[in-house]
Amino acid sequence: MTRFRPTEERELVDIVAAAVAREEPLEIAAGGSKRGLGRPLQTPHTLDVSAFSGIRSYEPEELVLTAAAATPMAEIEAALDNAGQMLAFEPPDWRALLGSADDSPTLGGALACNLAGPRRIKQGAARDHFLGFRGVSGRGEAFKAGGRVVKNVTGYDLCKLIAGSYGTLAVLTEVTLKVLPRPEDTCSILIRGLDDATAQRAMSAALNSPHEVSGAAHLPRGESGKDKPLTVLRLEGPEPSVAARAAALTAELAAFGTIEEARGADSLRLWHELRDAAPFAALGERAVWRVSVPPVAGPALAAAVAHRLDARHFLDWGGGLVWLAVAGAEDGGAAAIRDALDASGGHATLIRGALALRAAVPVFQPQPPALAALTRRVKESFDPKRVLNRGRMYPEL
């Protein structure tokens, strides 16, 4: 296997063009922390783009940052933290979950996989903060799209298309995104002892309130995995505002049970653990799924899967995101999970699984015929010879 390491865009174009001419697919790699996501690849060559690193432009007063795509997330977060700002979509760090602790998450990887954490219910997905990029298509052509402000995006918004394509349409070399001020204060409202359905009603009540809840999650086994069930609601903003909203929300949710508060560092730690799926990181023998459903359907889906499988779960996004850790099923629980989805709609993605499992079952939700045909046409437009991450999302695409 050959490992190509371009250091400039012209060299990258030549490598991809040569791969197109030979019809030999490339696995795109940078920090390596997400190689366990998606279907396993068997490619003759690896395209290492880690040299495309470094912050190119950062204007805190304009809330815009441009960086090479392989810039480590640690470098991005340090620069933003120094200016009192953040990536509002809260990209997760799944290294412990995926067993890639020695690797380095990158900004381009987070955008290419469209990863977002608990704050997605308020601030949107990664693609909603993605303003522009430079990259090289699977035709071996350098191109750019978008701009440095939202109003510059005209015609096709290719950022939305590239985000979530897992490197199957283009090799990102530079990205521009919107950043936001970091909240001055954070407070978590904690309610213990609720079952899933009651917790979902509490989360729904909080999210539909005027108190600007930025996170709503439920841990059936509690924070330590042994405690009473724990429902967590997050408030962020200026300290006086957070205090006033916490008091009002506590009063409105009093009927659900005794309410506690976690503030400052304790609140931040709890949400970092939820963001990174820490409750499942130590369950290395279990296949881990991320299932998106209408929030009201989350508890019922978790119950339906648990009826058929040895499965643990927790809820995020107000019940709209169901994390499942499945043991003892040959297919990792794929059939049972997707059968349960038939009743509610939504989609399931296998986040962690052995190589053989990820090769045998659909990692991403199977697409209906019309959408599958559209996906093939998009792939044909960007990468007709299928040289970029071939098979990462769907066989032969």
C-alpha positions in Angstrom: 0.0 0.0 0.0 1.3 3.4 -1.0 0.8 6.4 1.4 0.7 9.7 -0.4 1.5 12.9 1.6 0.9 16.0 -0.4 1.9 19.3 1.1 0.2 21.7 -1.3 -2.9 21.8 -3.4 -1.2 21.4 -6.8 0.4 18.2 -5.5 -2.9 16.9 -4.2 -4.6 17.6 -7.5 -1.9 15.5 -9.3 -2.3 12.6 -6.9 -6.0 12.4 -7.3 -5.8 12.9 -11.1 -3.3 9.9 -11.2 -5.7 7.8 -9.1 -8.5 8.7 -11.5 -6.4 7.7 -14.5 -5.6 4.3 -12.9 -9.1 3.9 -11.4 -7.4 3.1 -8.0 -9.3 4.3 -5.0 -7.8 6.4 -2.2 -8.5 6.3 1.5 -8.5 9.9 2.8 -6.8 10.3 6.2 -5.7 13.2 8.4 -5.8 12.9 12.2 -7.1 9.3 12.1 -9.6 9.6 14.9 -12.6 8.7 12.7 -11.2 5.9 10.7 -13.5 3.6 12.6 -16.6 5.4 11.4 -18.4 4.1 8.3 -17.8 0.9 6.3 -14.3 -0.4 6.4 -12.2 0.4 3.3 -9.9 -1.8 1.3 -8.0 0.6 -0.9 -4.6 0.2 -2.5 -3.5 3.7 -1.4 -3.9 6.1 1.5 -4.1 9.9 0.9 -2.6 11.5 4.0 -3.7 15.2 4.1 -2.3 16.0 7.5 0.0 18.6 6.1 -3.0 20.8 5.3 -3.0 22.2 8.8 -3.0 25.6 10.6 -5.3 28.5 11.1 -5.3 30.7 8.1 -7.5 33.6 9.3 -9.4 34.3 12.4 -11.4 37.4 13.0 -13.1 37.2 16.4 -14.9 40.5 15.9 -16.5 39.0 12.7 -17.1 35.6 14.2 -15.4 33.9 11.3 -12.5 31.4 11.2 -10.7 29.9 8.2 -8.3 27.0 8.7 -6.7 24.2 6.7 -8.9 21.2 6.9 -6.5 19.0 8.9 -6.0 21.5 11.7 -6.3 19.6 15.0 -9.5 20.4 16.9 -7.3 21.1 20.0 -5.6 24.0 18.1 -9.0 25.4 17.0 -10.5 25.2 20.4 -7.5 26.8 22.1 -7.6 29.8 19.7 -11.4 30.2 20.2 -11.1 29.8 23.9 -8.5 32.6 24.1 -11.0 34.9 22.4 -14.0 33.8 24.5 -15.6 32.0 21.6 -16.6 28.4 20.6 -17.8 26.1 17.9 -21.5 26.3 18.7 -22.4 22.9 17.2 -20.3 21.3 19.9 -18.4 18.6 17.9 -18.0 15.4 19.8 -14.7 13.7 20.6 -15.3 10.0 20.1 -11.8 8.8 20.5 -12.5 6.9 23.7 -15.7 5.4 22.2 -13.9 4.3 19.0 -10.6 3.2 20.6 -8.6 5.9 18.8 -7.2 7.7 21.8 -3.7 8.2 20.2 -5.2 10.0 17.1 -6.1 13.6 16.7 -9.6 14.9 15.7 -9.5 17.5 13.0 -11.8 20.4 12.0 -12.2 19.0 8.5 -13.1 15.5 9.9 -15.9 17.0 12.1 -17.3 18.9 9.1 -17.0 16.0 6.6 -18.9 13.8 9.1 -21.3 16.5 10.1 -20.9 15.8 13.7 -22.7 17.8 16.4 -23.3 17.4 20.1 -26.1 18.1 22.5 -26.4 21.8 21.5 -27.6 20.8 18.1 -31.2 21.2 19.3 -30.6 24.9 19.6 -27.7 25.8 17.3 -28.1 23.3 14.5 -25.7 20.8 13.0 -22.1 21.3 11.8 -23.4 22.0 8.3 -25.3 25.0 9.6 -22.0 26.7 10.6 -20.1 25.8 7.5 -19.6 28.9 5.3 -17.1 27.9 2.6 -14.3 25.6 1.6 -11.5 24.7 -0.9 -11.1 21.2 -2.0 -10.2 18.7 -4.7 -13.0 16.6 -6.3 -12.8 13.0 -7.4 -12.2 14.3 -10.9 -8.8 15.7 -9.8 -10.1 19.3 -10.0 -9.5 22.0 -7.4 -12.6 24.0 -6.6 -14.0 26.3 -4.0 -17.5 27.0 -2.8 -19.3 29.4 -0.4 -17.6 32.4 1.2 -16.8 34.1 4.5 -20.4 35.2 5.3 -23.7 33.6 4.9 -25.0 36.1 2.4 -22.2 35.2 0.0 -23.7 31.7 -0.5 -25.5 31.8 -3.8 -26.6 29.1 -6.2 -26.0 25.6 -4.9 -24.9 25.5 -1.2 -22.2 22.9 -1.6 -21.2 23.2 2.0 -24.4 21.5 2.9 -23.7 18.7 0.5 -20.1 18.1 1.5 -20.9 18.1 5.3 -21.9 14.5 6.0 -20.4 13.0 2.8 -17.5 11.4 4.8 -14.9 12.3 2.3 -16.7 10.5 -0.6 -17.2 13.6 -2.8 -14.1 15.8 -2.2 -10.9 16.2 -0.3 -11.2 19.3 1.8 -8.1 21.4 2.0 -9.4 24.6 3.7 -12.7 25.4 5.5 -14.4 28.5 6.7 -17.0 28.5 9.4 -19.0 30.7 11.7 -18.1 30.8 15.4 -20.1 32.2 18.4 -19.3 33.7 21.8 -18.8 31.2 24.6 -21.5 31.4 27.3 -20.5 33.3 30.3 -22.2 30.8 32.6 -23.8 27.4 32.5 -26.2 25.6 34.8 -27.7 22.1 34.6 -31.1 21.3 36.1 -31.1 17.7 37.3 -34.2 15.5 38.0 -33.7 12.0 39.3 -35.8 8.9 39.2 -37.9 9.5 36.0 -38.7 6.7 33.6 -38.0 7.3 29.9 -41.5 8.4 29.0 -41.8 10.8 31.9 -38.3 12.2 31.3 -39.2 12.8 27.6 -42.3 14.8 28.8 -40.1 16.8 31.2 -37.6 17.5 28.4 -40.3 18.5 26.0 -41.8 20.9 28.6 -38.4 22.5 29.1 -37.6 22.8 25.4 -41.0 24.4 24.7 -40.6 26.9 27.6 -39.3 30.4 27.0 -36.1 29.6 29.0 -33.7 28.8 26.0 -32.7 25.3 27.0 -29.6 24.4 25.1 -29.4 20.7 26.1 -31.8 18.0 27.2 -30.7 14.5 27.9 -31.8 11.4 30.0 -29.6 8.7 31.5 -31.7 5.7 32.5 -28.8 4.3 34.6 -27.7 7.6 36.1 -24.4 9.4 35.6 -22.3 6.6 37.1 -24.2 3.8 35.5 -25.6 2.6 38.8 -27.5 5.6 40.2 -31.2 6.5 39.8 -32.2 7.7 36.3 -31.0 11.2 35.7 -32.7 13.8 33.4 -30.4 16.8 32.6 -31.4 20.2 31.2 -28.8 22.9 30.3 -29.1 26.7 30.5 -26.4 28.9 29.2 -25.7 32.7 28.9 -25.0 35.7 31.1 -24.9 34.7 34.8 -27.9 36.8 35.9 -30.0 35.4 33.0 -29.0 31.8 33.8 -29.9 32.2 37.5 -33.3 33.7 36.7 -34.1 31.1 34.0 -33.0 28.3 36.3 -35.3 29.5 39.1 -38.2 29.8 36.7 -37.6 26.4 35.0 -37.2 24.7 38.4 -40.6 26.1 39.4 -42.3 25.0 36.2 -40.9 21.4 36.4 -41.6 20.9 40.1 -44.3 18.4 39.4 -41.7 16.0 37.9 -39.9 15.6 41.3 -37.1 17.0 43.4 -34.8 19.2 41.3 -31.1 19.9 41.8 -28.6 22.1 40.1 -25.1 21.6 38.8 -23.2 24.8 37.9 -19.9 25.8 36.3 -17.3 23.1 36.0 -19.6 20.3 37.2 -22.2 21.2 34.5 -19.5 21.5 31.8 -18.1 18.0 32.7 -21.5 16.4 32.5 -22.2 17.8 29.1 -18.8 16.9 27.8 -19.4 13.3 28.8 -22.8 13.3 27.1 -21.3 14.9 24.0 -18.6 12.2 23.8 -21.0 9.3 24.6 -18.9 8.5 27.6 -21.5 6.2 29.2 -20.8 3.7 26.4 -17.0 4.2 26.0 -16.1 1.4 28.4 -18.6 -1.0 26.9 -16.1 -2.1 24.2 -17.9 -5.5 23.6 -21.1 -3.8 22.5 -22.1 -2.4 19.1 -23.0 1.3 19.5 -25.8 2.9 17.4 -26.9 6.5 17.1 -30.6 6.6 16.2 -32.4 9.9 15.2 -36.2 9.9 15.6 -39.0 12.4 16.4 -38.4 13.2 20.1 -41.7 11.8 21.3 -40.8 8.4 19.7 -37.4 8.0 21.5 -38.6 6.2 24.6 -40.8 3.8 22.6 -38.0 2.9 20.2 -35.6 2.2 23.1 -38.2 0.0 24.7 -38.9 -1.9 21.5 -35.2 -2.6 20.9 -34.7 -3.7 24.6 -37.6 -6.1 24.2 -35.7 -8.0 21.5 -32.0 -7.4 22.4 -29.6 -7.0 25.3 -29.4 -3.2 24.8 -28.5 -0.2 27.0 -29.5 3.3 26.0 -29.6 6.9 26.8 -31.5 9.8 25.2 -30.2 13.2 23.9 -31.8 16.0 21.9 -34.9 15.9 24.1 -35.5 12.3 23.1 -34.8 12.8 19.4 -31.4 11.0 19.6 -31.3 7.5 21.0 -27.9 6.1 21.8 -27.9 2.2 21.9 -25.2 -0.2 23.0 -26.1 -3.7 21.9 -24.6 -7.0 23.0 -25.0 -10.6 21.8 -26.6 -9.9 18.4 -24.8 -11.3 15.3 -25.9 -8.3 13.2 -25.2 -5.9 16.0 -28.9 -5.3 16.4 -29.4 -3.8 12.9 -32.6 -5.7 12.1 -34.3 -5.0 15.4 -33.3 -1.4 15.4 -34.5 -0.8 11.9 -37.7 -2.7 12.5 -38.4 -0.4 15.4 -37.7 2.6 13.2 -40.5 1.5 10.8 -43.0 2.6 13.5 -41.6 6.0 14.0 -39.5 7.0 11.1 -35.9 8.3 11.4 -32.6 6.7 10.7 -29.9 4.7 12.5 -26.1 4.8 12.1 -23.7 2.2 13.4 -21.0 4.2 15.2 -18.9 1.5 16.7 -18.6 -2.1 15.6 -16.0 -4.7 14.6 -14.6 -4.6 11.1 -16.6 -7.7 10.1 -19.8 -6.2 11.4 -19.3 -2.9 9.6 -18.7 -4.8 6.4 -21.7 -7.1 6.8 -24.6 -4.7 7.8 -25.6 -1.3 6.4 -23.7 1.2 8.6 -25.9 4.1 7.4 -29.7 3.9 7.0 -30.6 2.2 3.8 -32.0 4.8 1.3 -35.3 4.5 -0.5 -34.8 4.0 -4.3 -35.4 7.6 -5.3 -32.9 8.9 -2.8 -30.4 6.2 -3.6 -30.6 7.2 -7.3 -30.0 10.8 -6.4 -27.0 9.8 -4.2 -25.5 7.9 -7.2 -26.0 10.9 -9.5 -24.3 13.2 -7.0 -21.4 10.8 -6.6 -21.1 10.6 -10.4 -20.9 14.4 -10.7 -18.1 14.7 -8.1 -16.3 11.4 -8.4 -17.2 9.4 -11.4 -14.4 6.8 -11.0 -15.2 6.4 -7.3 -11.6 7.0 -6.2 -12.4 9.0 -2.9 -13.2 6.8 0.1 -14.9 4.2 -2.1 -17.5 2.2 -0.1 -17.2 4.3 3.1 -20.9 5.0 3.2 -22.5 2.6 0.7 -21.0 -0.2 -1.3 -19.2 0.9 -4.4 -20.1 4.6 -3.8 
